[in-house]
Amino acid sequence: MRELTFRAVAATSAVAVVLLAGGCGALGMGSHPAAPAAAGARSGVSGAGSHIYSLIQTGITQAEKSDTAGAVKTFNSVLALEPDNKYAWFNLGVILQGQADTAGALDDYNRALQTDPTFLSALYNKALLIENSDPEQAEKLYRQAISLNPHASTAYLHLGLLLQKKNSPDAAGAFAKAVSLDSNLAQYVPAGAAAAKPAG
């Protein structure tokens, strides 16, 4: 199942929409897998499951074509059929985050996380939203994302940025891990920070 997610630019915390296909793709700078699509939806389940999957795909296509109002209506149709659908809540959060509605996006990410506390995309996007307002909670969310996916390079990068703000010596290790997983992230490691180059 494709989902909308955000690519965060570390230096500015700017966001842009990225579409994910097949249950994995970019989350932030570099490759960071999203939660896999529901197995039933991908294996041709008939009935309500197939209809919901089709609606999610339609909503993503609408959002991709800048039909935000249509996408919101479609995702709300999913929720009318399945109130705990994490993909619908997540994608509504992405839309609100793109509209700078932080409170609304947080509510929607929290609804997705109520359904699945290990939904990596929602954890990551929630952490991005609260980095400035609640850095301690953002740090916990990045650590949780890393524990769920040890290859989450951008989570390591953002963790490093938070740790650097606290003058923590652990920032260098987080930056080193981010860059070792994705050498393209070296450009986002702040000047003067240790371990800006991958080992080997």
C-alpha positions as a Markdown table, in Angstrom:
| # | Residue | x | y | z |
|---|---|---|---|---|
| 1 | Met | 0.0 | 0.0 | 0.0 |
| 2 | Arg | 1.4 | 3.4 | -0.9 |
| 3 | Glu | 1.3 | 6.1 | 1.7 |
| 4 | Leu | 2.2 | 9.7 | 1.9 |
| 5 | Thr | 5.0 | 10.7 | 4.1 |
| 6 | Phe | 7.3 | 13.6 | 4.6 |
| 7 | Arg | 10.9 | 14.2 | 3.7 |
| 8 | Ala | 12.5 | 16.5 | 6.3 |
| 9 | Val | 15.4 | 18.6 | 5.4 |
| 10 | Ala | 17.6 | 18.5 | 8.5 |
| 11 | Ala | 19.0 | 22.0 | 8.4 |
| 12 | Thr | 15.6 | 23.8 | 8.1 |
| 13 | Ser | 13.1 | 21.1 | 9.1 |
| 14 | Ala | 11.2 | 22.0 | 5.9 |
| 15 | Val | 8.8 | 19.3 | 4.6 |
| 16 | Ala | 7.8 | 18.0 | 1.2 |
| 17 | Val | 5.4 | 15.2 | 0.3 |
| 18 | Val | 6.8 | 11.9 | -0.9 |
| 19 | Leu | 4.8 | 9.0 | -2.1 |
| 20 | Leu | 5.7 | 5.5 | -1.0 |
| 21 | Ala | 4.9 | 2.4 | -3.0 |
| 22 | Gly | 4.9 | -1.3 | -2.0 |
| 23 | Gly | 5.1 | -0.5 | 1.7 |
| 24 | Cys | 8.6 | 1.0 | 1.8 |
| 25 | Gly | 10.3 | 4.1 | 0.7 |
| 26 | Ala | 11.9 | 7.3 | 1.8 |
| 27 | Leu | 11.2 | 8.8 | 5.2 |
| 28 | Gly | 13.3 | 11.8 | 5.7 |
| 29 | Met | 16.7 | 12.1 | 4.0 |
| 30 | Gly | 17.8 | 8.7 | 2.8 |
| 31 | Ser | 16.0 | 5.4 | 2.7 |
| 32 | His | 13.8 | 4.5 | 5.7 |
| 33 | Pro | 11.2 | 1.8 | 5.3 |
| 34 | Ala | 7.6 | 2.5 | 6.1 |
| 35 | Ala | 5.3 | 0.1 | 7.8 |
| 36 | Pro | 4.4 | -2.7 | 5.4 |
| 37 | Ala | 1.0 | -2.7 | 3.7 |
| 38 | Ala | -1.7 | -4.9 | 5.2 |
| 39 | Ala | -1.1 | -8.4 | 3.9 |
| 40 | Gly | -4.7 | -8.9 | 3.1 |
| 41 | Ala | -5.0 | -5.8 | 1.0 |
| 42 | Arg | -2.1 | -6.8 | -1.1 |
| 43 | Ser | -3.1 | -10.4 | -1.7 |
| 44 | Gly | -6.4 | -9.7 | -3.4 |
| 45 | Val | -8.8 | -10.0 | -0.5 |
| 46 | Ser | -12.3 | -9.5 | -1.7 |
| 47 | Gly | -15.1 | -7.5 | -0.1 |
| 48 | Ala | -14.5 | -4.7 | 2.4 |
| 49 | Gly | -10.7 | -5.2 | 2.6 |
| 50 | Ser | -10.4 | -4.8 | -1.2 |
| 51 | His | -12.7 | -1.8 | -1.2 |
| 52 | Ile | -10.7 | -0.1 | 1.6 |
| 53 | Tyr | -7.4 | -0.8 | -0.2 |
| 54 | Ser | -8.9 | 0.7 | -3.3 |
| 55 | Leu | -10.1 | 3.8 | -1.4 |
| 56 | Ile | -6.6 | 4.3 | 0.1 |
| 57 | Gln | -5.0 | 4.1 | -3.3 |
| 58 | Thr | -7.6 | 6.6 | -4.7 |
| 59 | Gly | -6.9 | 9.0 | -1.8 |
| 60 | Ile | -3.1 | 8.8 | -2.5 |
| 61 | Thr | -3.7 | 9.4 | -6.2 |
| 62 | Gln | -5.9 | 12.4 | -5.4 |
| 63 | Ala | -3.2 | 13.8 | -3.0 |
| 64 | Glu | -0.5 | 13.2 | -5.6 |
| 65 | Lys | -2.6 | 15.3 | -8.1 |
| 66 | Ser | -3.0 | 18.1 | -5.5 |
| 67 | Asp | -6.7 | 17.2 | -5.0 |
| 68 | Thr | -6.4 | 17.6 | -1.2 |
| 69 | Ala | -10.1 | 18.1 | -0.6 |
| 70 | Gly | -10.8 | 14.9 | -2.6 |
| 71 | Ala | -8.1 | 13.0 | -0.8 |
| 72 | Val | -9.5 | 14.1 | 2.6 |
| 73 | Lys | -13.0 | 13.0 | 1.6 |
| 74 | Thr | -11.7 | 9.6 | 0.4 |
| 75 | Phe | -9.6 | 9.0 | 3.6 |
| 76 | Asn | -12.7 | 9.9 | 5.7 |
| 77 | Ser | -14.7 | 7.4 | 3.6 |
| 78 | Val | -12.2 | 4.7 | 4.7 |
| 79 | Leu | -12.6 | 5.8 | 8.3 |
| 80 | Ala | -16.4 | 5.5 | 8.0 |
| 81 | Leu | -15.9 | 1.9 | 7.0 |
| 82 | Glu | -12.9 | 1.1 | 9.3 |
| 83 | Pro | -12.5 | 3.7 | 12.1 |
| 84 | Asp | -9.1 | 2.4 | 13.1 |
| 85 | Asn | -7.5 | 2.3 | 9.7 |
| 86 | Lys | -3.9 | 3.5 | 10.4 |
| 87 | Tyr | -3.2 | 4.3 | 6.8 |
| 88 | Ala | -6.2 | 6.7 | 6.5 |
| 89 | Trp | -5.3 | 8.4 | 9.8 |
| 90 | Phe | -1.6 | 8.6 | 8.8 |
| 91 | Asn | -2.3 | 10.1 | 5.4 |
| 92 | Leu | -4.8 | 12.6 | 6.8 |
| 93 | Gly | -2.0 | 13.6 | 9.2 |
| 94 | Val | 0.4 | 14.1 | 6.3 |
| 95 | Ile | -2.1 | 16.3 | 4.5 |
| 96 | Leu | -2.5 | 18.4 | 7.7 |
| 97 | Gln | 1.2 | 18.6 | 8.2 |
| 98 | Gly | 1.6 | 19.8 | 4.7 |
| 99 | Gln | -0.9 | 22.6 | 5.5 |
| 100 | Ala | 1.0 | 23.5 | 8.6 |
| 101 | Asp | -1.8 | 22.3 | 10.9 |
| 102 | Thr | 0.6 | 20.8 | 13.5 |
| 103 | Ala | -2.1 | 20.1 | 16.1 |
| 104 | Gly | -4.4 | 18.4 | 13.6 |
| 105 | Ala | -1.5 | 16.3 | 12.2 |
| 106 | Leu | -0.4 | 15.2 | 15.7 |
| 107 | Asp | -4.0 | 14.1 | 16.4 |
| 108 | Asp | -4.1 | 12.1 | 13.3 |
| 109 | Tyr | -0.6 | 10.5 | 13.9 |
| 110 | Asn | -1.7 | 9.7 | 17.4 |
| 111 | Arg | -4.8 | 8.0 | 16.1 |
| 112 | Ala | -2.7 | 5.9 | 13.7 |
| 113 | Leu | -0.4 | 5.0 | 16.6 |
| 114 | Gln | -3.3 | 4.0 | 18.8 |
| 115 | Thr | -4.1 | 1.4 | 16.2 |
| 116 | Asp | -0.4 | 0.3 | 15.8 |
| 117 | Pro | 2.1 | 1.7 | 18.3 |
| 118 | Thr | 4.9 | 0.4 | 16.0 |
| 119 | Phe | 3.8 | 2.2 | 12.9 |
| 120 | Leu | 7.2 | 3.5 | 11.9 |
| 121 | Ser | 6.0 | 6.2 | 9.5 |
| 122 | Ala | 3.7 | 7.8 | 12.1 |
| 123 | Leu | 6.4 | 7.6 | 14.8 |
| 124 | Tyr | 8.9 | 9.4 | 12.6 |
| 125 | Asn | 6.5 | 12.1 | 11.3 |
| 126 | Lys | 5.2 | 12.7 | 14.9 |
| 127 | Ala | 8.8 | 13.1 | 16.1 |
| 128 | Leu | 9.5 | 15.6 | 13.3 |
| 129 | Leu | 6.5 | 17.7 | 14.3 |
| 130 | Ile | 7.5 | 17.9 | 18.0 |
| 131 | Glu | 11.3 | 18.3 | 17.7 |
| 132 | Asn | 11.1 | 22.0 | 18.7 |
| 133 | Ser | 8.1 | 21.9 | 21.1 |
| 134 | Asp | 9.0 | 18.7 | 22.9 |
| 135 | Pro | 12.6 | 17.6 | 22.1 |
| 136 | Glu | 12.7 | 15.0 | 24.9 |
| 137 | Gln | 9.6 | 13.2 | 23.5 |
| 138 | Ala | 10.9 | 13.5 | 20.0 |
| 139 | Glu | 14.2 | 11.9 | 21.1 |
| 140 | Lys | 12.2 | 9.0 | 22.6 |
| 141 | Leu | 10.2 | 8.6 | 19.4 |
| 142 | Tyr | 13.4 | 8.5 | 17.3 |
| 143 | Arg | 14.9 | 5.9 | 19.6 |
| 144 | Gln | 11.7 | 3.9 | 19.3 |
| 145 | Ala | 11.9 | 4.1 | 15.5 |
| 146 | Ile | 15.5 | 3.0 | 15.6 |
| 147 | Ser | 14.7 | 0.0 | 17.8 |
| 148 | Leu | 12.0 | -1.0 | 15.3 |
| 149 | Asn | 14.3 | -0.4 | 12.3 |
| 150 | Pro | 18.0 | -0.3 | 13.0 |
| 151 | His | 18.6 | 0.9 | 9.4 |
| 152 | Ala | 16.5 | 4.0 | 9.9 |
| 153 | Ser | 19.3 | 6.4 | 8.8 |
| 154 | Thr | 17.2 | 9.6 | 9.0 |
| 155 | Ala | 16.0 | 8.7 | 12.5 |
| 156 | Tyr | 19.7 | 8.5 | 13.5 |
| 157 | Leu | 20.4 | 11.8 | 11.9 |
| 158 | His | 17.5 | 13.6 | 13.6 |
| 159 | Leu | 18.5 | 11.9 | 16.9 |
| 160 | Gly | 22.0 | 13.3 | 16.4 |
| 161 | Leu | 20.7 | 16.8 | 15.8 |
| 162 | Leu | 18.6 | 16.7 | 19.0 |
| 163 | Leu | 21.5 | 15.3 | 21.0 |
| 164 | Gln | 23.9 | 17.9 | 19.6 |
| 165 | Lys | 21.5 | 20.7 | 20.9 |
| 166 | Lys | 21.8 | 19.1 | 24.3 |
| 167 | Asn | 25.6 | 19.0 | 23.9 |
| 168 | Ser | 25.5 | 15.3 | 24.4 |
| 169 | Pro | 28.6 | 13.3 | 23.4 |
| 170 | Asp | 26.3 | 10.7 | 22.0 |
| 171 | Ala | 25.5 | 13.0 | 19.1 |
| 172 | Ala | 28.7 | 12.0 | 17.2 |
| 173 | Gly | 27.7 | 8.3 | 17.4 |
| 174 | Ala | 24.2 | 9.0 | 16.0 |
| 175 | Phe | 25.7 | 11.0 | 13.2 |
| 176 | Ala | 28.2 | 8.3 | 12.4 |
| 177 | Lys | 25.5 | 5.6 | 12.3 |
| 178 | Ala | 23.3 | 7.8 | 10.0 |
| 179 | Val | 26.2 | 8.4 | 7.6 |
| 180 | Ser | 27.3 | 4.7 | 7.7 |
| 181 | Leu | 23.8 | 3.7 | 6.7 |
| 182 | Asp | 23.4 | 6.5 | 4.0 |
| 183 | Ser | 26.5 | 8.4 | 3.0 |
| 184 | Asn | 24.3 | 11.1 | 1.3 |
| 185 | Leu | 23.4 | 12.2 | 4.8 |
| 186 | Ala | 26.9 | 13.5 | 5.5 |
| 187 | Gln | 25.8 | 16.8 | 3.9 |
| 188 | Tyr | 23.3 | 17.3 | 6.7 |
| 189 | Val | 25.6 | 16.7 | 9.6 |
| 190 | Pro | 26.4 | 20.1 | 11.0 |
| 191 | Ala | 29.9 | 21.5 | 10.4 |
| 192 | Gly | 32.3 | 20.7 | 13.2 |
| 193 | Ala | 30.2 | 17.6 | 14.3 |
| 194 | Ala | 32.3 | 14.5 | 14.6 |
| 195 | Ala | 31.9 | 11.4 | 12.4 |
| 196 | Ala | 30.6 | 13.2 | 9.3 |
| 197 | Lys | 32.1 | 10.5 | 7.1 |
| 198 | Pro | 31.1 | 6.8 | 7.1 |
| 199 | Ala | 33.6 | 4.2 | 8.3 |
| 200 | Gly | 35.3 | 2.1 | 5.6 |
